[in-house]
């Protein structure tokens, strides 16, 4: 799936390969300008740095629910 997440200030595309992130995947796709976003990647805005992605524990199972 593709996301329009605004994370390019801190992360390069190479930084994101195989990175485990927290995301909402059951939203309907949303058109953002000329891009179709299919997933909401979660992060926090760090003043002076940009958006930092939320991560998960090493022993968490991919695909598990977030509470």
Secondary structure, DSSP 8 states (H G I E B T S, - for coil): -------TTT--HHHHTT----EE--S--EEETTEEE--EE-EEEETTTEEEE----TTS-TT----
